[in-house]
Amino acid sequence: GQQVMQIPQYQHVQEGEDFTTYCNSSTTLSNIQWYKQRPGGHPVFLIQLVKSGEVKKQKRLTFQFGEAKKNSSLHITATQTTDVGTYFCAGNQAGTALIFGKGTTLSVSS
Amino acid sequence: NAGVTQTPKFQVLKTGQSMTLQCAQDMNHNSMYWYRQDPGMGLRLIYYSASEGTTDKGEVPNGYNVSRLNKREFSLRLESAAPSQTSVYFCASSQRGLSQPQHFGDGTRLSIL
């Protein structure tokens, strides 16, 4: 069945450093979504990518969808303590339910 | 402006007991979902309802049943709870179709002794 893999599982950075998490699918996806979950909270939708090669930015966050629509990345520039949490990617093929990756947990020290 | 509301927020059960987790959304969304979240396992889909009147199994449906009571409500039932079902359960909804962004409730933290 479809699998969505995320790396790394954990990442610790100093405040101000950059951070990247990667998402890879075993199958071609119709769309990929990214969510953030703060400690003790619930997942919150960040963005959706649907086009091959698409790049979207939200302030210090840059999201990319690969040309083959099988991989994606989230890059945070100059991390802040407010970026702490777990970042999940989730993807699906048309007509099927989203499959979530296991997430990357980011910790930031000041 | 509640979004997705889950009850209860916390629950402790004994092995073999039954219980129903409730979920309601006030966003007029068509699709609803139940996930469980365990450490290091991410979010795993238990059941989903693409639209009112339909339900389908997700990745980990064994030991659970669901009911889409109406467009707003989607409940998850554990008939005979087992310690392996200790987890945090999230309900989510999306506007229209399975590829739409999902809105999550605050979760139910369930412990089974």
Chai-1 contact restraints between the chains, C-beta under 6 A:
chainA,res_idxA,chainB,res_idxB,connection_type,confidence,min_distance_angstrom,max_distance_angstrom,comment,restraint_id
A,N31,B,S99,contact,1.0,0.0,6.0,A-B,restraint_1
A,H42,B,F104,contact,1.0,0.0,6.0,A-B,restraint_2
A,H42,B,D106,contact,1.0,0.0,6.0,A-B,restraint_3
A,H42,B,G107,contact,1.0,0.0,6.0,A-B,restraint_4
A,P43,B,F104,contact,1.0,0.0,6.0,A-B,restraint_5
A,F45,B,P101,contact,1.0,0.0,6.0,A-B,restraint_6
A,Q48,B,P101,contact,1.0,0.0,6.0,A-B,restraint_7
A,A97,B,L45,contact,1.0,0.0,6.0,A-B,restraint_8
A,A97,B,Y48,contact,1.0,0.0,6.0,A-B,restraint_9
A,A97,B,L98,contact,1.0,0.0,6.0,A-B,restraint_10
A,F100,B,G42,contact,1.0,0.0,6.0,A-B,restraint_11
A,F100,B,L43,contact,1.0,0.0,6.0,A-B,restraint_12
A,G101,B,G42,contact,1.0,0.0,6.0,A-B,restraint_13
A,K102,B,G42,contact,1.0,0.0,6.0,A-B,restraint_14
A,G103,B,G42,contact,1.0,0.0,6.0,A-B,restraint_15
